[in-house]
Amino acid sequence: MHQVMSVTELITIVILLLLPILYEHSHSFRYYLKFVIYYGLIMLTSVLVIPIMIWKPRNVENLILASFLCRHISDILGLQWELRGEDYLKKKEPCVIVANHQSSIDILGMFELWPVMRRCTVVAKKELLYAGPFGIAAWLCGLVFIDRLNSEASRLAINNSIKHLHEKKIKMWVFPEGTRKNTGEIHAFKKGAFHAAITAQLPILPVVFTRFYFLHSKECILEQGRIVITVLPPMETCGLSLDDLPQLMTTTHTTMSHVFATTSKELLEQLKEDRNSPLLPVQSYFVDH
């Protein structure tokens, strides 16, 4: 028994000695370790908040508590967030928020925003409902779950939910691209959010995250980084009909794409000027592509 314990202790010591070396010299190891920490802390927080949230089930203000407990994850991962256009987000009127979607890290940015926007729910894929404690906590927070493979059912679910949100003055957050794509551009939008906004005569509130230059999944790179979140002026839908839907989508996409390009370029230029910044892109890929 003593020999077994000694071997176990030796292996433990070797692992502990290797961890900082691997973290320092292997970007792949850092990548996976950071995501394990990220998802692990999200799951742990979900377990902790479920007993509290269960007293106010389906209440979107549960998300304020979740964001308060999860905001430190950004610090652990080395991510800094800057919010612009905060006043648009502070308004207590209901609206449909549309934001570009690059990674699951977007959720960390949303945690920065919930104390500002306060009463806001999110349209999420139904698969998340079955993601263990996180799915339970998400349901208790009043998220709207949709089937991405059934566009008609998704649109109906959003429209049905937005009637209730309109009455309660709750904002609805939608990622209109449907899936996350960190490719340096904003991809085509799906109709759901815009259909719901016009039907309910609610304004569209565009939110743009700058490019995640610090993340490249194919190369297994996740470094420290800075993100600017820009909230744009609301786009009114009062008086619009479904005939105006294509133009509304085009205008929103064009506006958001322009802001995405200009703010991302501005951010990278600022970081390049600060040669001592730990947030500088670590590979030319992030600058050149």
C-alpha positions in Angstrom: 0.0 0.0 0.0 2.8 2.4 0.9 4.5 1.7 -2.5 1.2 2.4 -4.3 0.7 5.7 -2.4 4.3 6.7 -3.2 3.8 6.1 -6.9 0.5 8.0 -6.8 2.2 10.9 -5.0 5.1 10.9 -7.5 2.6 11.0 -10.5 0.7 13.9 -8.8 3.9 15.9 -8.3 5.0 15.3 -11.9 1.6 16.5 -13.2 1.7 19.6 -10.9 5.1 20.4 -12.2 4.1 19.9 -15.9 0.9 22.0 -15.7 2.6 25.4 -15.6 5.1 24.3 -18.3 2.4 23.1 -20.6 0.3 26.2 -20.0 3.2 28.5 -20.8 4.4 26.7 -23.9 1.4 25.0 -25.5 -1.4 27.2 -26.9 -3.5 24.0 -27.4 -3.2 23.1 -23.8 -4.2 26.6 -22.8 -7.1 26.5 -25.2 -8.6 23.3 -23.8 -7.8 24.2 -20.2 -9.5 27.6 -20.5 -12.7 26.1 -22.0 -12.7 23.4 -19.3 -12.5 26.1 -16.6 -15.1 28.2 -18.4 -17.7 25.4 -18.8 -16.9 24.0 -15.4 -17.5 27.3 -13.6 -20.7 27.8 -15.5 -21.9 24.3 -14.5 -20.8 24.9 -10.9 -22.6 28.2 -10.7 -25.7 26.7 -12.2 -25.8 24.1 -9.4 -25.4 26.8 -6.8 -28.1 29.1 -8.1 -30.8 26.5 -8.9 -32.0 26.3 -5.3 -32.3 30.1 -5.3 -33.9 30.5 -8.7 -36.5 27.8 -8.1 -38.4 30.2 -5.8 -38.9 32.5 -8.8 -39.1 30.1 -11.8 -39.1 31.5 -15.3 -38.2 35.0 -14.0 -35.8 36.8 -16.3 -34.3 38.7 -13.4 -32.7 35.5 -12.2 -30.2 36.2 -15.0 -28.9 39.2 -13.0 -27.8 36.9 -10.2 -26.3 34.5 -12.7 -24.3 37.3 -14.4 -23.1 38.7 -11.0 -21.7 35.2 -10.1 -20.2 34.5 -13.5 -18.6 37.8 -14.5 -15.3 36.8 -12.8 -14.8 34.1 -15.4 -13.8 36.8 -17.9 -11.0 37.8 -15.6 -9.8 34.2 -15.2 -9.7 33.9 -19.0 -8.0 37.2 -19.5 -10.8 38.9 -21.3 -11.7 42.6 -21.1 -15.0 44.1 -22.2 -15.8 47.7 -23.1 -19.4 48.8 -23.5 -20.5 51.6 -25.8 -24.0 53.0 -26.3 -25.0 51.9 -22.8 -27.9 54.4 -22.6 -29.7 52.6 -25.4 -29.5 49.4 -23.4 -30.7 51.0 -20.2 -34.1 52.0 -21.5 -36.8 50.0 -19.7 -38.9 49.6 -22.9 -39.2 46.2 -24.5 -37.3 45.6 -27.8 -35.8 42.8 -29.8 -32.0 42.8 -29.4 -30.1 41.3 -32.4 -26.4 40.6 -31.9 -23.6 38.9 -33.9 -22.6 35.4 -32.7 -18.9 34.3 -32.8 -18.4 31.8 -30.0 -19.9 30.5 -26.8 -17.7 33.2 -25.2 -20.5 35.7 -26.3 -22.3 34.6 -23.1 -19.5 36.1 -21.0 -20.1 39.4 -22.8 -23.8 39.1 -22.1 -23.0 38.6 -18.4 -21.4 42.1 -18.6 -24.6 43.5 -20.0 -27.4 42.1 -17.8 -26.8 44.5 -14.9 -27.4 47.2 -17.5 -30.3 45.9 -19.4 -31.7 43.9 -16.4 -35.0 42.5 -17.7 -33.9 40.5 -20.8 -34.4 37.0 -22.0 -32.6 35.0 -24.7 -33.7 32.9 -27.6 -31.6 29.7 -27.4 -31.4 26.4 -29.2 -33.4 23.7 -27.5 -30.4 21.4 -27.1 -29.2 23.7 -24.3 -32.3 22.7 -22.3 -30.7 19.3 -21.8 -27.2 20.5 -20.8 -27.4 19.3 -17.2 -27.6 22.0 -14.5 -27.0 24.7 -17.0 -30.2 23.8 -18.9 -32.2 23.7 -15.7 -30.9 27.1 -14.7 -31.5 28.5 -18.1 -35.1 27.3 -18.0 -35.5 28.9 -14.6 -34.2 32.2 -16.0 -37.0 32.2 -18.6 -35.0 31.5 -21.7 -37.0 30.9 -24.9 -36.0 27.6 -26.5 -36.4 26.9 -30.2 -35.8 24.1 -32.7 -33.3 25.5 -35.1 -34.1 22.7 -37.6 -37.7 23.9 -37.8 -37.9 27.5 -38.9 -41.7 27.7 -38.8 -41.9 26.3 -35.3 -39.0 28.6 -34.2 -40.8 31.6 -35.5 -44.0 30.6 -33.8 -42.3 30.1 -30.5 -40.6 33.6 -30.7 -43.9 35.3 -31.7 -45.8 33.6 -28.9 -43.2 34.6 -26.3 -42.8 38.1 -27.5 -46.5 38.9 -26.7 -45.8 38.1 -23.0 -42.5 40.0 -23.1 -44.2 43.0 -24.6 -46.7 43.2 -21.7 -43.9 42.7 -19.0 -41.5 45.2 -20.8 -38.9 42.5 -21.2 -36.2 42.7 -23.9 -35.6 39.6 -26.1 -32.0 38.8 -27.2 -31.6 37.0 -30.5 -28.6 35.8 -32.5 -30.1 36.2 -36.0 -27.2 34.4 -37.7 -28.5 31.2 -36.0 -25.1 29.6 -35.4 -21.8 31.0 -34.1 -19.1 31.7 -36.8 -15.9 33.4 -35.9 -14.8 34.1 -39.5 -14.3 37.9 -39.5 -17.7 38.8 -40.9 -21.4 38.9 -39.9 -23.2 36.2 -41.8 -26.7 36.3 -43.3 -29.6 36.8 -40.9 -32.6 34.5 -40.3 -36.1 36.1 -40.3 -37.4 35.1 -36.9 -36.3 38.1 -34.8 -37.4 40.6 -37.5 -40.7 38.9 -38.1 -41.4 39.0 -34.4 -40.3 42.7 -34.0 -42.6 43.8 -36.9 -45.5 41.7 -35.7 -45.3 43.2 -32.2 -44.3 46.6 -33.4 -41.2 46.6 -31.2 -37.9 48.3 -32.1 -34.8 46.3 -33.2 -31.8 47.1 -31.0 -28.5 46.1 -32.8 -25.6 45.0 -30.6 -22.2 44.4 -32.2 -19.2 42.5 -30.6 -15.9 43.3 -32.2 -14.0 40.4 -33.8 -12.6 37.8 -31.5 -9.1 38.1 -32.8 -7.8 36.2 -29.8 -9.7 33.1 -30.6 -9.1 30.6 -33.4 -10.7 27.2 -32.9 -9.1 25.4 -35.7 -5.7 26.3 -34.4 -6.8 25.7 -30.8 -5.9 29.2 -29.8 -7.6 31.2 -27.0 -5.4 34.0 -25.6 -6.1 37.2 -23.6 -8.2 39.7 -25.4 -10.3 42.8 -25.4 -13.8 43.1 -26.9 -15.8 46.2 -27.6 -19.5 45.9 -27.4 -21.4 48.6 -29.3 -25.1 49.2 -28.8 -26.6 51.0 -31.8 -29.6 53.3 -31.9 -32.9 51.4 -32.1 -34.5 50.8 -35.4 -38.2 51.5 -35.2 -40.7 49.1 -36.7 -43.8 51.1 -35.8 -45.9 51.3 -39.0 -43.9 48.6 -40.8 -45.6 45.5 -42.2 -44.2 42.1 -43.1 -43.7 43.5 -46.6 -40.9 45.7 -45.1 -39.2 42.7 -43.5 -36.5 42.1 -46.2 -35.5 45.8 -46.2 -35.4 45.9 -42.4 -33.1 42.8 -42.4 -30.8 44.3 -45.0 -30.6 47.7 -43.3 -29.8 46.0 -39.9 -27.2 43.7 -41.4 -25.5 46.4 -43.4 -25.3 48.8 -40.4 -24.0 46.1 -38.0 -21.5 44.9 -40.5 -20.1 48.4 -41.0 -19.8 48.9 -37.2 -18.2 45.4 -36.8 -15.6 46.2 -39.4 -14.8 49.7 -38.1 -14.7 48.9 -34.4 -12.7 45.8 -34.9 -10.1 47.7 -37.0 -10.0 50.5 -34.4 -9.4 48.0 -31.6 -6.6 46.2 -33.4 -4.9 49.4 -34.2 -5.1 50.6 -30.6 -3.6 47.3 -29.4 -0.7 47.5 -32.0 0.1 51.0 -30.8 0.5 49.7 -27.3 3.4 47.4 -27.9 3.5 46.4 -24.2 -0.1 45.3 -24.1 -0.6 41.6 -23.1 -3.8 41.7 -25.2 -1.9 42.0 -28.5 -2.7 39.4 -31.2 -0.3 36.6 -30.7 -0.2 35.5 -34.4 -0.3 37.3 -37.7 -3.4 35.3 -38.5 -5.6 37.5 -36.4 -4.4 40.7 -38.1 -4.1 39.5 -41.7 -7.3 37.5 -42.1 
